[in-house]
Each structure stands twice: as C-alpha cells, then as structure tokens.
Amino acid sequence: MLRERTLRAGLLLALCGSWAAAQSPQPGRPPIKPPPPPTPVEIETRDGVALRGVYYASAIGREAVPVVLLADHSKSRAMLEPLALSLQMFGGKQGLNAAVLAIDLRGQGDSRTPTQAGSRREGRIDAREHVTIDLEAVRSWLVAKNDAAELNLNRLAYVGVGSGALVALNAAARDWAMEDLASSKQGRDVKAVVMVSPVWKHGGVNALAALRQPGIQKNVALMVMFGDQDREQTAAADRILKQLERSRGEPSSPRDAELGSLVRAGAPTKQSGAALLKSSGDPAERLIASFLSLHAARVEAPWVQRRLE
C-alpha cells in the first residue's frame, strides 16, 4: 500500500504542470449530461471472427472523440475498463467526453470463437491480422456510429498497451496511407495515439515502418507512457521517440507547461502496461485525457458523413 501511494504521488508530481495548465476554464460552456451506460458489442470480421468488446458512448453526439482501447497480447480489454470510464466521463473543463470502444482483438479475452462454422486456429497470433482484418472491421463499425452522429470519426484516437500500442501505431500509419476518394473521405482520421509500455516488434509487426509513414511523422500526436525504472520499457520508448525527433523536435514531458504533439511520459516505476495504469491511477488517466483533449478534441476536424446514399 505504501509503495502504491508513493508511486501515485511521484506520478502526480510529474504530471502536475501539464495537468494544471490544461485545467483552464471555458466560459459559457454548457453543462454536459451524463453519458449512456456501457453496452457490450460484437463486431464480425470478414473472415468470421467475432470481436467482442464494450462501447462507452458519449453524451455529446457527433462532436465526440472516438477512442479505441487495445490491450496487450493474451490480455483482455477488461483490464482497461477504468481508463475507458475515465475517458468517457472526462468532460467539463477538458471537453473530451470520448466515445470509447474497448475491444478484444482475435486471440484476446472473449474474441476467440469464429461466428461461422469451423474451429479456431491455434498457435501464435499474427499481429498483422490485428492491424488489417480486425481493425478494418472496427473501422467499419465506427463508420456506422459516425453516420449515426454518435461520434466524429475525423477525430479518431488509439490508446494501446504493450503489443496493443504497436498495433495502434501501425493502424494509424495505415489510416494515413489511405487516399480519399472523390466522393468520400476514406482515411487520415487518426489524430492521436497513446502508447503505454510499447514494444518495438511483435507477431510480425514492427514500429519502424509505421514511424516512417509521412502522416505519422507530421500529423499524428504521439504520447509514450512507460515505467522509466525498467530498462526494456525505457529503451523501447526512447527508440520510438527518437524516430520522430527529426520532424518534431525534442519531446515534451508532463512537467512542461503544455503537452506538445510528441510526449515522453516516464513514471517512476518498473511496472508496465495495465499494471502501470492501475498503480498510477487518476494522474495517468488524466494525463491521457488531457493529451487527447488537446490533440483530438480541440483540433480542426469537422464531422463528415462517410456512407453516401
């Protein structure tokens, strides 16, 4: 208990500068009504896998930032429920009030059984299927929510943990590689990515190609959160950030007056992933919410209908 309190106090001290700066009031902003209760969802992929998750809808409709939460490999999205609720409820002065989808990709949590006939494949999960097939299905689901005016897909953000952070980064790069059609917007929706205890490579996917994508280099805000007393976490975080320093400059830190578009957020612990988020508590959740508020909710990104009749 003492160790947990010390960790939270240390992280709170590290975050207090940016958190205080982000608390500036917005005069005249109307009060926000409570969001709807979380609802279970099932999204079917084109190869018949049922991706199961929970949708935390926003109370602000088509102005809401959609946030997709991705757990580490072999873990469940249930471990990210406190963060999901925090991002959904985080309104008022911050103005986020996200529409959050916490989803188990294939091989994770409850997403293990195909909806069609046949037995599931055993063995190592190919993370390339997470990036392409699974998140393609998730995007299609989000398009429907966008066109129902429940969120603004043009403000899309990912928060990934461990290998989920790597999947999130590659999904963002894939999104920015898509060209719009003459009649409709097809991609370039991702505005921010938060990587918690990221890895450099996993399951056939690595970070380098994604970090070299021009949209990631110039347009997507990126925050890396990690336990800075763990050598492997620190090495991976610094390697990722170094790839973007040429185009962004030195990353900001939570102690800076304002969170820039490239943030290095080291917490004084060896813990990683969901355990890092749990032990850090409110300060970590507030930092993520502040970052998404600045770089997704407040950017110029108008709502656009996707599927034209």
C-alpha atoms as one frame of an Amber mdcrd trajectory, in Angstrom:
protein
   0.000   0.000   0.000   2.816   2.411   0.879   4.583   1.628  -2.400   1.381
   2.278  -4.369   0.823   5.610  -2.610   4.432   6.630  -3.229   4.141   5.763
  -6.919   0.935   7.730  -7.314   2.408  10.705  -5.502   5.500  10.624  -7.715
   3.475  10.427 -10.896   1.115  13.153  -9.706   4.105  15.414  -9.094   5.425
  14.619 -12.568   2.089  15.404 -14.183   1.003  18.429 -12.194   2.447  21.051
 -14.567   0.627  19.949 -17.693  -2.487  18.939 -15.808  -2.806  22.344 -14.171
  -2.221  24.096 -17.491  -4.945  22.008 -19.136  -7.468  22.943 -16.455  -8.133
  26.413 -17.873 -11.890  27.048 -17.726 -14.025  27.528 -20.815 -16.516  30.329
 -20.032 -20.032  29.786 -21.273 -19.628  26.049 -21.871 -22.981  24.355 -21.117
 -23.068  21.510 -18.617 -22.744  18.044 -20.140 -25.399  15.444 -19.382 -24.263
  12.049 -18.069 -23.225   9.573 -20.785 -25.192   6.397 -21.540 -24.240   3.203
 -19.677 -21.616   0.903 -21.263 -23.008  -1.663 -23.703 -21.489  -4.956 -24.945
 -20.721  -5.119 -28.660 -19.787  -7.836 -31.123 -18.067  -6.969 -34.402 -17.657
  -9.655 -37.046 -14.537  -9.638 -39.227 -14.545 -10.612 -42.896 -13.012 -13.988
 -42.016 -15.707 -14.792 -39.462 -14.111 -13.917 -36.123 -16.367 -12.294 -33.527
 -14.543  -9.407 -31.862 -16.176  -8.716 -28.528 -15.901  -5.546 -26.539 -17.695
  -2.788 -24.675 -18.834   0.551 -26.071 -18.852   3.575 -23.775 -20.976   6.043
 -25.731 -20.596   9.791 -25.406 -23.281  12.255 -24.381 -22.172  14.914 -26.898
 -23.010  13.122 -30.139 -21.088  13.853 -33.292 -18.547  16.105 -31.594 -17.254
  13.163 -29.541 -13.713  11.863 -29.963 -13.769   8.128 -30.724 -11.080   6.326
 -28.725 -10.204   2.682 -29.419  -8.545   0.882 -26.495  -6.277  -2.063 -27.368
  -4.943  -4.450 -24.724  -1.627  -6.291 -24.697  -1.402  -9.702 -26.371  -3.091
 -12.536 -24.440  -4.749  -9.919 -22.200  -8.341  -8.705 -22.039  -9.864  -5.305
 -22.664 -11.488  -5.720 -19.212  -8.186  -4.589 -17.684  -8.704  -1.204 -19.354
 -12.210  -0.578 -18.040 -11.142   2.115 -15.501  -9.410   4.059 -18.284 -12.428
   3.641 -20.579 -14.787   5.039 -17.954 -12.410   7.896 -17.202 -12.162   8.942
 -20.853 -15.927   8.648 -21.315 -16.683  10.774 -18.250 -13.829  13.248 -18.597
 -15.740  16.367 -19.648 -16.378  19.791 -18.206 -13.274  21.927 -18.439 -11.424
  19.373 -20.554 -14.171  18.898 -23.126 -13.230  15.353 -24.118 -16.272  13.161
 -23.328 -14.948  10.425 -25.572 -16.919   7.672 -27.252 -14.737   4.746 -26.190
 -14.567   1.284 -27.721 -12.598  -1.233 -25.657 -12.182  -4.227 -27.950 -10.626
  -7.674 -27.711  -8.831  -8.474 -30.967  -8.570 -12.098 -32.115  -6.833 -14.276
 -29.565  -7.567 -11.857 -26.723 -10.148 -12.019 -23.948 -13.534 -13.042 -25.335
 -12.605 -12.761 -29.032 -11.645 -16.361 -29.613 -14.563 -18.013 -31.392 -15.464
 -17.604 -35.093 -19.096 -16.737 -35.733 -19.114 -19.090 -38.704 -18.642 -22.870
 -38.760 -15.217 -24.348 -38.156 -12.728 -24.446 -35.320 -10.490 -21.523 -34.488
  -6.847 -21.661 -35.449  -4.417 -22.449 -32.685  -0.914 -21.107 -32.247   0.755
 -17.734 -32.295  -1.450 -14.824 -33.294  -0.196 -12.830 -36.269  -0.439  -9.196
 -35.209  -0.697  -8.235 -38.879  -4.240  -9.641 -38.747  -4.938  -7.337 -35.807
  -3.829  -4.308 -37.832  -5.586  -5.218 -41.062  -8.526  -7.602 -40.688  -9.583
  -6.828 -37.102  -9.189  -3.064 -37.127 -10.689  -2.924 -40.614 -13.857  -4.375
 -39.067 -13.607  -1.959 -36.139 -13.301   0.963 -38.540 -16.404  -0.152 -40.446
 -18.281  -0.281 -37.133 -17.067   3.222 -36.276 -18.177   4.500 -39.689 -21.717
   3.399 -38.851 -21.510   5.182 -35.491 -20.157   8.283 -37.233 -23.003   8.365
 -39.727 -25.479   7.894 -36.860 -23.994  11.127 -35.416 -22.726   9.357 -32.272
 -19.102  10.413 -32.787 -16.734  12.243 -35.128 -14.524   9.679 -36.865 -12.353
  12.545 -38.103 -11.024  12.851 -34.519 -10.085   9.181 -34.095  -7.568   8.241
 -31.387  -5.976   4.971 -30.290  -4.698   4.023 -26.850  -2.702   0.786 -26.905
  -0.927  -1.180 -24.179   2.162  -3.335 -24.811   1.766  -5.049 -28.184  -1.569
  -3.227 -28.449   0.412   0.017 -28.626   2.341  -1.360 -31.596  -0.916  -2.403
 -33.279  -2.344   1.079 -32.639   0.681   2.782 -34.201   0.531   0.591 -37.300
  -3.231   1.095 -37.620  -2.665   4.862 -37.525   0.002   4.587 -40.233  -2.339
   2.502 -42.357  -5.076   5.095 -41.897  -2.786   7.918 -43.058  -1.665   5.924
 -46.098  -5.239   5.824 -47.433  -6.182   8.294 -50.154  -9.622   9.888 -50.097
 -11.992   9.105 -52.941 -13.517  11.909 -54.981 -16.884  11.207 -53.385 -15.977
  10.317 -49.811 -13.378  10.503 -47.054 -11.575   7.179 -46.599  -8.845   7.784
 -44.051  -6.465  10.260 -42.418  -8.780  10.285 -39.425  -6.348   9.373 -36.639
  -5.278  12.486 -34.769  -3.582  10.992 -31.693  -2.026   7.763 -30.434  -1.107
   6.931 -26.829   1.386   4.070 -26.430   1.592   2.572 -22.932   4.686   0.390
 -22.345   5.117  -0.192 -26.087   7.242  -2.908 -27.657   9.325  -2.424 -30.802
   8.119  -5.564 -32.582   5.636  -8.370 -32.032   3.864 -11.037 -34.061   5.113
  -9.966 -37.488   4.636  -6.226 -36.860   7.327  -3.657 -36.010   7.376   0.050
 -35.283   9.903   1.296 -37.831   7.782   1.247 -40.996   4.896   2.939 -39.199
   7.145   5.644 -37.758   8.458   6.408 -41.246   4.979   6.961 -42.659   4.653
  10.689 -43.540   1.351  11.099 -41.695   2.840   9.704 -38.505   5.923  11.855
 -38.971   3.969  15.093 -39.309   0.301  14.828 -38.402  -0.412  12.362 -35.597
   0.189  13.414 -31.988   2.017  10.681 -30.083   2.499  10.106 -26.374   4.629
   7.280 -24.985   3.951   6.337 -21.350   6.251   3.835 -19.625   7.915   2.798
 -16.391  11.253   4.566 -16.512  12.867   2.261 -13.927  12.540  -0.670 -16.323
  15.383  -0.872 -18.853  13.423  -2.606 -21.615  10.487  -0.208 -21.429  12.755
   2.824 -21.440  14.796   1.537 -24.390  11.697   0.846 -26.482  10.124   4.217
 -25.617  13.279   6.160 -26.442  13.751   4.250 -29.695  10.227   5.124 -30.811
  10.530   8.788 -29.828  13.932   9.167 -31.482  12.433   8.258 -34.858  10.151
  11.303 -34.664  12.525  13.861 -33.164  13.851  14.881 -36.573  10.401  16.004
 -37.709   9.016  17.099 -34.296  11.994  18.200 -32.243  12.594  17.133 -28.653
   9.558  15.537 -26.996   7.795  17.463 -24.261   7.245  15.983 -20.826   4.312
  16.132 -18.382   6.244  18.782 -16.436   6.105  21.213 -19.375   3.533  23.989
 -19.402   1.752  22.447 -22.385   1.694  18.966 -23.874   3.207  19.065 -27.343
   2.428  16.661 -30.167   5.268  14.365 -29.060   5.312  13.467 -25.359   7.670
  11.331 -23.278   5.834  10.342 -20.088   8.018   8.213 -17.839   6.593   7.108
 -14.498   8.871   6.263 -11.517   8.225   2.509 -11.537   9.217  -0.825 -13.077
   5.595  -1.742 -13.661   4.310  -1.900 -17.218   1.136  -1.955 -19.267  -2.204
  -2.250 -17.500  -0.426  -2.690 -14.172   1.288   0.671 -14.710  -2.061   2.330
 -15.434  -3.692   0.720 -12.401  -0.943   1.642  -9.955  -0.645   5.174 -11.333
  -4.390   5.730 -11.020  -6.049   9.072 -11.688  -2.906  11.032 -12.665  -2.152
   8.706 -15.597  -5.785   8.684 -16.733  -5.944  12.470 -16.523  -2.731  12.853
 -18.481  -4.067  10.644 -21.282  -7.376  12.536 -21.267  -5.597  15.910 -21.360
  -3.433  14.777 -24.275  -6.431  13.538 -26.263  -8.375  16.688 -25.433  -5.605
  18.892 -26.790  -4.720  16.873 -29.855  -8.015  15.256 -30.884 -10.960  17.100
 -29.345  -9.658  20.615 -29.989  -8.187  20.226 -33.475  -9.948  21.494 -36.583
 -11.576  18.284 -37.812 -15.180  18.705 -38.978 -17.670  15.847 -38.904 -18.148
  14.243 -42.319 -20.748  11.670 -43.359 -18.967   8.614 -44.764 -21.508   6.396
 -46.489 -23.361   8.485 -49.021 -26.829   7.355 -50.081
